[in-house]
Amino acid sequence: MKKLTGPIAGMMANFLLNFDDHLAKHKADSYSKYGICEKPGFLIPFISPKRMAAQFDTTIKTLERLRKSGEGPPWVRWGNKRIRYSVVLLDAWIDEQLKAMGFDCE
């Protein structure tokens, strides 16, 4: 089993610590099985780096470093500057990270 280290391990630890509260608040507002959403009350299949950082209790700079290193969650660039994270791809990425930590994600 692969052991997660660095910023990704911290992101996943924070996500797991707050998961129950987060899921209770946002599950109905999201396409995501993990309750990830851009704006509560709106079904939007992509989220901004700002919202991603808030939901994973990390910083936008950490997400930027993860994008540059290729270690972080999948992302897309819209136009010249806009970075967005697909909620569906984030679910798959979270599943991979949780499996690497020994969790069953079925």
N, C-alpha and C positions, 0 to 999 in steps of 0.2 A: 504494500500500500504506500502511495506517495504521501509524504508529509508536506503540508503547505507551510511556507515561510514568508517572511517579509510583509509587504502591504496587503497582499491578497489574503493572507492568514488573518490579519487584523480586520479587514473588511468583513470576512466571513464570520469571524468571532462576534463582531458587533451586530451583524445581521441576525445571527442565531440568538444572541442575548435578547434582542428586541422583537423577535419574530412573532410571538403570539399576539402581542399588543398591535403590532403593525398589521398582521393578517386580519385581526378583528376589525380594524378601522377601514382597511382598503380593499378587501377581497371582492366586494360587490361592485367596486368602482374600476375594475381592471380586467384586462384580458389575461392577466398573469395568474398562474396557480399560486404564486408567492405574494400576490397582492401589490405588485409594483405598478405604480401609476404616475402619470405626469401631474394630474390635478384631480383630487378627490371629486367624484361626481361626474367625471368626463371619461369616456372610453377613448383613449388615444393610444395607438399601438407603439409609439415611440416616446422616450423621455429624454430630457435635456441632461447635460452633465451636472448642472446645479441640483436638479431633483435626484439624480442618481447618487450624488455625494450625500445629500441629506438622508436618503433612504438607507444608505449603507454606512452612515455615520463616519464618513471620511471627507477628504477635501477634493476640490476640483483639481488642484495641483497633483495629488496622488493619482487621480484618474488619468490626467495628462501623461504622467510618467509611465503608467501602465500601458496606455495606448502606444507611446513611443517605443516601449520595450517589447510590445507584442504579448505581454503576459496577462493583460486584463480582459474584461468582458468584450465581446464583439461590439463594434460600433460602425456607424456610417457617417459620411460627410455629405451634407446637402449644400449645394452651391460652393462658394469659396471658403466659408468659415463655419457654418453650423454643423456641430457634432451632435448626433443623436444615438441613443441605444434602443434597439428593438426589444420590446418587452418579451416577445416569444423567444428570441435568441438569448436574452438574459436568463429566462427560466432554464433553458438547456445548459447554459454556462454554470448557473447555480447548482443544478443537478450534478454536473461534472465535479465541481468543487466539493460538494457534500459527499459524493461517492469516494473522492480521494481522501476524505477525512474519515471514511468508514461508515457513513450513514446510508441507509437504504432509502432510495428516493422514488420508489414505485408507488 
